[in-house]
Amino acid sequence: MASDKPSSKALNTDPKRPSDHFDAPVTEVTNPRLGLVGYLRFFWRQLTSMRTALFLLLLVAFAAVPGSLVPQQTSDPNGVIQYKADNPGWSKVLDFLGVFNTYSSVWFSAIYILLFISLIGCIIPRTMHHIAALRTPPPKTPARLDRLPGYLRTEDATVDDEDVADGVGAARDLLRGSGYRVRVFDGQSASAERGYLRETGNLLFHIALVGILVAVGFGGGFIWTGQKVIPVGQSFANTLSDYDSISPGRWFSPDSLEPYRLTVTKFVPVYERKNLNAYGEAIDYTAYVRASVPGQKTTNETIKVNSPLRIGDTDVYLLSNGVAPVVTVRNPAGKVVYTQPIPFLPQDANLTSEGVIKVPDGLAKQIGMLGFFYPTECSPSTCAAAPVSVDPSFTNPVLTLQVYTGDLGLNSGKPVNAYSLDTDKLKLLAGFGSKTPGLTLRPGQTVKLPDGLGTIELDKVIRYVGLDIHHDPTQFWVLSFAVLVFLGLVTGLFIPRRRVWIKAVRRGGKVHYEYAGLARGEDPRLDDAVAEIARKHSQLLGLNMKP
C-alpha cells in the first residue's frame, strides 16, 4: 500500500523556510492547445485591451508626422512637384512608401482602422460593466470599520433604539445630500458610495474619441478645398471650372457646390511706418468683397487673415496676396492681341515679385516673357548690383522683362503651369545673356518688342488676393466631440471614486458611531471627506468625537 507521506527528497531543506514546508516535485508543464478559435480569441483580447488602444493612439500621432513634414499631393501638388525636383533620390523612396499621400496610405489607414476597432472593443464591455455597477446597490457594511482608512468614532453615549434609528436616518440623509448613493442595513448602519461619474467620464472620453475618428475618417470624404487667385476688380463664381486648383474629397460632387459669386472690390495692406527696426513689415491685410448669393441680397464683406468669410456652406480664407501688372500687347498694326492682369508671385518681404507673360496668338511668333516687378525700385548704382525693391508700397514701381520666342507648349493638350516658363526650347530675344537688353516699363509706359513683333504697355499695377475656399461638414461634429473629450477627461481625473460607512455600535448598554471610508485608486482627500462627514453627523446628534 502506497504511503501518502512525501518522500524525504521532496521535503524542504532550506533553513530559511519552515521545517514542514513541502516543495512539490518539478514536473513538465503541458500547455493546452488553443486551436484556431483560441488564437483568434487571444488576439482579439490583445487588440481590445486599453494598453493596445493607447499604443495605437500614440502610433497614429507618430504616423501623422510625415504628413506635416513633406508636402501632400491632396493639399499642395505643386509643393510635391518641387520637392521631387529638389530631392530626386529621397522622393522615389517616399513615393514608394506613400508619404506624399500619408493620410490615405495603406499603412496609415491600417493603424487608423486598428485603433478604431480597439477602442470599440474596449468601450462595449466597459460600458456593460459600468451599467451593471450602476444598478448594483452599495455593499454591506464591513464588520471592522477600524481597519479601514479615515476611521473615526464618537464617544459612548446612552441612547435607546429609537435614537439609534434616528441617528442612522440622519446619516442616510447627510450622505445623500453629499451626493452618495445610500443603503441602510437593519437600521444599524448606512453604506454609501459615489464617484461612478468618474467611470462615466472615462467612457465619455473614449466614445468621443471614436466620434472624432469617425468624423475625420469618414466625414473627410465630403471635405474639399479649392484655391483661386482674384485680381482686384474681378469676380469668382463657385463653379468647378472657375477654380485654379481644387482638392476634392472621395465623395465630392460638382453638383454639391452651392452657387454664389465673390467680387474683390478693394485690397488694403497696412505696413509698419513708425518703428524703424521693422519699417515696411506687413501689419494687416484686408480684402473687401461683394458677395452675391441667388435669392439673397448682395452684401459687402471683409476677409482678413484670421477672420474668414462664411458664405453658403464654405469658409473663404485670405491665403495670400501680391501684385498683378496689367499689360497690353499690340501687333505692329496697333491691334490689341493681349491684355489682362498677370499675377506675380512675391519673392521677399518687400514684394519683389516674379511672373510669366505668355502671348500665344496675334503676333508673328509666340512669345513668352519672364518678368520681375519692383514696387519701390532701387537702382543698381544706388543699392546693389541688380535692381531690388526696398519697400512693398508702390513708390517707384518698375517692371523688367526678358523676352523669349518659340513654342510655348500651350497647344500640346498637356496642362502647363501658368507661373513658370520652360526656356530650354525657346530662343532668347531680349534680356540677360543676349545682345538686346531686357525691357523696362513703368506704369503708363509703352516699349517696342524685339524683332518688330509689336509693342507692350504697362497700363497699371493692381493687387490680387489668393483665396482658399474650404468646405468641411465635419467641423461641428469634430468640435462637439472634442468638447466631450475634454469634459470626459476632466471628469475622469478630478472626480474620486469612494465608499463611506456610518455604523452604530452597541457596547455595554451604550452606543457609539463609527465612520470609515475606502477609495478606489488614489484619493488623497479621503481622510478629510470622512472627517467632515463625521463632524457633521456628530453635531446633528449632539455627540462628541473621541480623540
SVG drawing of the C-alpha trace seen along z (x, -y; Angstrom):
<svg xmlns="http://www.w3.org/2000/svg" viewBox="-38 -107 65 109">
<polyline fill="none" stroke="black" stroke-width="0.4" points="0.0,0.0 1.5,-3.4 2.1,-5.9 0.7,-9.5 3.6,-10.9 6.0,-12.8 9.5,-11.4 12.4,-12.9 13.7,-14.2 10.6,-16.3 10.8,-17.8 12.2,-21.3 15.8,-21.5 16.1,-25.3 16.9,-26.6 15.1,-29.9 11.8,-28.1 9.7,-26.3 10.7,-22.7 7.4,-21.3 7.3,-23.2 6.8,-20.9 8.1,-21.5 6.2,-19.7 8.4,-17.8 9.1,-19.6 7.2,-18.2 6.9,-19.2 4.1,-21.7 1.9,-20.9 0.1,-23.9 -3.3,-23.3 -3.7,-23.5 -5.5,-26.7 -6.6,-25.9 -7.9,-28.4 -10.7,-29.8 -8.4,-30.1 -5.8,-32.0 -8.5,-34.3 -9.9,-34.9 -6.3,-35.6 -5.5,-38.2 -8.9,-39.8 -8.4,-40.3 -4.9,-41.7 -6.3,-44.1 -9.1,-45.3 -7.1,-45.9 -6.7,-49.5 -2.9,-49.2 -3.1,-48.4 -5.5,-51.2 -3.2,-53.7 -0.2,-52.3 -2.2,-52.7 -3.2,-56.2 0.4,-57.1 1.3,-55.3 -1.3,-57.4 0.4,-60.6 3.8,-59.4 2.4,-58.2 0.9,-61.6 4.3,-63.3 5.5,-62.7 2.3,-64.4 3.3,-67.6 7.0,-67.5 6.5,-66.5 4.1,-68.2 0.9,-66.3 -0.5,-65.5 -4.0,-66.4 -3.3,-69.8 -0.1,-71.0 0.5,-69.3 2.9,-72.0 4.9,-71.5 5.2,-67.8 6.5,-68.5 9.0,-71.0 10.1,-68.6 10.6,-65.8 12.7,-68.1 14.8,-69.2 15.2,-65.7 15.2,-63.2 16.7,-60.3 14.6,-60.6 11.5,-61.3 11.5,-57.8 11.6,-56.2 9.0,-58.5 6.7,-57.9 7.1,-54.2 6.1,-54.4 3.1,-56.6 4.4,-59.5 3.1,-62.1 -0.3,-60.7 0.2,-60.0 -3.3,-60.2 -4.7,-57.9 -1.8,-55.5 -2.3,-51.8 -0.1,-51.8 -1.8,-54.9 -5.2,-53.5 -4.3,-50.2 -3.2,-51.9 -6.4,-54.1 -8.7,-51.1 -7.0,-49.1 -7.3,-52.0 -11.0,-52.3 -11.6,-48.5 -9.5,-48.6 -11.4,-51.5 -14.8,-49.9 -13.7,-46.6 -12.7,-48.4 -15.8,-50.6 -18.5,-48.0 -17.5,-45.6 -16.6,-48.5 -20.0,-50.1 -21.9,-46.9 -19.8,-46.5 -20.5,-50.1 -24.2,-49.8 -24.2,-46.7 -22.3,-48.6 -24.7,-51.4 -27.6,-49.0 -25.8,-47.3 -26.6,-48.7 -23.9,-49.8 -22.1,-46.9 -22.8,-45.6 -21.1,-47.5 -17.9,-45.7 -17.8,-44.2 -14.5,-46.0 -14.5,-49.6 -11.4,-50.4 -9.3,-48.6 -10.3,-51.0 -8.7,-54.4 -10.0,-57.5 -11.5,-55.7 -13.2,-57.9 -15.7,-57.3 -17.8,-59.2 -17.7,-58.8 -20.0,-56.2 -23.5,-57.5 -26.6,-56.1 -29.4,-56.1 -32.4,-53.9 -33.3,-52.0 -35.4,-54.9 -32.5,-57.3 -30.2,-54.8 -32.7,-54.6 -32.9,-58.3 -29.1,-58.6 -28.8,-56.2 -31.6,-58.0 -29.7,-61.3 -26.6,-59.6 -28.6,-58.5 -29.9,-62.0 -26.4,-63.5 -24.8,-61.2 -27.5,-61.6 -27.1,-65.4 -23.4,-64.9 -24.1,-63.1 -23.8,-59.5 -25.9,-56.5 -27.0,-55.2 -28.2,-51.8 -29.3,-51.2 -28.8,-47.8 -31.1,-46.8 -31.4,-50.3 -27.9,-50.0 -25.6,-51.2 -25.5,-53.2 -23.4,-52.2 -22.8,-54.8 -20.8,-55.2 -20.1,-57.9 -17.8,-58.6 -19.4,-56.5 -19.3,-59.6 -15.6,-59.1 -16.1,-55.9 -18.8,-57.7 -16.3,-60.4 -13.7,-57.8 -16.3,-56.1 -17.4,-59.5 -13.7,-60.3 -13.3,-57.1 -16.7,-57.3 -16.0,-60.9 -12.6,-59.8 -14.2,-57.3 -16.6,-60.0 -13.6,-62.1 -12.2,-59.2 -15.5,-58.6 -16.0,-62.3 -12.4,-62.8 -12.1,-59.4 -15.5,-59.0 -16.6,-62.6 -13.3,-63.6 -14.7,-62.1 -17.0,-65.1 -14.4,-67.7 -13.0,-69.7 -10.6,-72.7 -10.2,-75.0 -7.8,-77.9 -8.5,-80.9 -6.3,-84.0 -8.5,-87.1 -7.2,-90.5 -8.9,-93.5 -12.0,-94.3 -12.5,-90.8 -15.0,-88.1 -15.1,-84.4 -18.1,-82.1 -18.3,-79.0 -18.2,-76.5 -15.7,-73.8 -14.3,-75.4 -13.6,-78.7 -11.1,-77.3 -7.4,-77.5 -6.9,-74.2 -9.2,-72.0 -8.6,-69.1 -11.8,-67.1 -12.8,-64.5 -13.6,-61.0 -17.4,-61.7 -17.1,-65.2 -19.6,-66.0 -19.5,-69.2 -23.3,-69.4 -22.8,-70.0 -21.2,-73.4 -23.6,-76.0 -23.9,-78.8 -22.5,-82.3 -20.2,-85.0 -17.5,-87.0 -16.1,-90.2 -12.9,-91.7 -13.6,-95.4 -10.5,-96.5 -7.4,-95.2 -5.8,-97.3 -2.4,-96.3 -1.0,-98.1 2.7,-98.4 4.8,-99.5 5.8,-103.1 6.7,-104.1 9.2,-101.5 12.4,-101.9 13.6,-98.5 10.6,-96.9 9.9,-99.5 8.0,-98.2 6.8,-95.0 3.2,-93.9 0.9,-94.6 -2.5,-93.8 -4.3,-92.7 -7.9,-93.3 -9.8,-92.2 -13.1,-93.9 -15.5,-91.7 -19.0,-91.9 -20.9,-88.6 -23.9,-87.6 -26.0,-84.5 -29.0,-83.7 -32.2,-84.7 -30.4,-86.9 -29.4,-90.5 -25.9,-91.3 -23.7,-92.2 -20.3,-93.9 -18.0,-91.8 -14.4,-91.8 -11.9,-89.0 -8.8,-89.1 -6.0,-86.7 -7.5,-85.2 -11.1,-86.2 -12.6,-84.1 -15.9,-84.8 -18.7,-82.3 -20.8,-82.2 -23.1,-79.4 -21.6,-76.1 -18.0,-77.3 -15.4,-79.3 -13.3,-81.7 -9.8,-82.3 -7.4,-85.1 -4.4,-82.9 -2.0,-85.2 -1.7,-88.4 0.5,-90.0 0.8,-92.3 -0.7,-91.9 0.7,-94.1 -1.9,-94.9 -0.1,-94.7 -1.4,-95.2 0.4,-93.7 -0.3,-95.1 0.8,-93.8 2.8,-96.0 -0.5,-97.4 -1.5,-98.6 -4.2,-96.0 -4.6,-94.7 -3.8,-91.0 -3.4,-90.5 -4.5,-92.5 -5.1,-91.3 -3.7,-91.5 -0.9,-88.9 -0.5,-87.7 3.2,-87.8 4.5,-85.7 6.2,-87.6 9.8,-86.7 10.6,-88.7 9.0,-90.9 9.4,-94.0 7.2,-92.4 9.8,-91.8 7.7,-89.6 8.3,-87.2 5.8,-86.3 5.3,-85.0 3.5,-86.6 2.6,-84.2 1.2,-85.5 0.3,-82.5 -1.7,-84.3 -1.9,-87.5 1.8,-88.0 4.1,-86.7 5.6,-84.4 4.6,-83.1 6.4,-85.0 6.9,-84.3 8.3,-86.9 9.9,-86.3 9.3,-89.4 10.3,-90.9 8.3,-93.6 9.8,-96.0 7.2,-98.1 9.9,-100.5 12.9,-100.0 16.3,-101.0 18.7,-101.2 21.9,-99.2 24.0,-102.3 22.5,-103.1 21.6,-99.9 23.1,-96.7 24.5,-95.0 20.9,-94.3 17.6,-96.1 15.9,-95.4 12.7,-96.6 13.3,-98.4 9.6,-98.9 6.4,-97.0 4.4,-100.1 4.1,-101.4 6.5,-104.3 8.7,-103.7 7.2,-100.7 9.2,-99.1 8.6,-96.0 11.6,-94.3 11.1,-91.6 13.2,-89.0 11.6,-88.1 11.6,-84.6 10.1,-83.2 9.2,-79.7 6.6,-77.1 5.1,-77.7 3.5,-74.3 0.0,-75.6 -1.4,-73.6 0.0,-70.3 -3.0,-69.3 -1.0,-68.9 -1.5,-71.1 1.1,-73.9 2.0,-75.8 0.9,-79.4 3.6,-80.6 6.6,-79.1 8.2,-79.2 10.2,-76.4 13.0,-78.2 15.0,-75.1 13.4,-75.1 12.8,-78.8 15.0,-81.5 16.1,-84.5 15.3,-87.7 16.0,-90.3 17.4,-90.1 20.4,-88.9 22.5,-86.7 21.5,-88.3 22.7,-91.3 19.4,-93.1 18.8,-94.4 15.7,-93.4 12.6,-95.6 11.9,-98.1 8.5,-99.6 6.8,-101.9 3.0,-102.4 1.7,-104.0 4.8,-103.4 5.0,-101.6 8.1,-99.9 8.7,-98.0 9.1,-94.3 12.2,-92.8 12.3,-91.8 9.5,-94.3 6.9,-91.9 4.8,-94.8 4.6,-96.8 3.9,-96.1 2.4,-98.6 2.3,-98.5 -1.2,-100.0 -1.2,-99.9 -0.4,-97.6 -3.1,-96.3 -3.2,-93.9 -4.6,-90.4 -5.7,-88.1 -5.3,-84.4 -8.4,-82.8 -8.7,-79.4 -12.3,-78.1 -12.9,-75.3 -15.9,-73.1 -15.9,-70.9 -19.2,-69.4 -17.5,-67.7 -16.4,-70.9 -19.4,-71.0 -19.1,-67.3 -15.3,-67.4 -15.7,-70.4 -18.6,-68.8 -16.7,-65.5 -13.5,-67.5 -15.5,-69.3 -16.8,-65.9 -13.3,-64.5 -12.2,-67.4 -15.2,-67.1 -14.7,-63.3 -11.0,-63.8 -11.7,-66.4 -14.4,-64.2 -12.2,-61.1 -9.3,-63.0 -11.0,-65.0 -14.0,-63.0 -12.9,-60.5 -14.5,-57.0 -15.0,-56.3 -17.2,-54.4 -18.2,-55.7 -19.8,-53.8 -21.5,-55.1 -22.3,-52.4 -23.9,-52.4 -22.0,-50.0 -23.6,-48.9 -21.2,-48.1 -22.2,-47.6 -25.5,-49.3 -24.1,-52.3 -23.8,-53.2 -21.1,-55.0 -20.9,-55.7 -18.0,-54.7 -17.0,-56.3 -14.7,-55.0 -14.1,-55.2 -12.4,-53.3 -11.2,-54.7 -10.8,-53.0 -7.5,-54.3 -5.6,-57.2 -7.7,-59.6 -5.6,-62.0 -8.8,-63.7 -10.5,-60.6 -9.5,-61.1 -10.7,-64.7 -14.0,-63.7 -14.6,-61.1 -13.7,-63.6 -16.1,-66.2 -19.0,-63.6 -18.2,-62.5 -18.1,-66.1 -21.5,-67.0 -23.2,-63.8 -21.9,-64.0 -23.1,-67.6 -26.5,-66.6 -26.7,-64.0 -25.0,-66.2 -22.2,-63.7 -18.5,-64.3 -15.8,-62.8 -13.4,-60.5 -9.8,-62.0"/>
</svg>
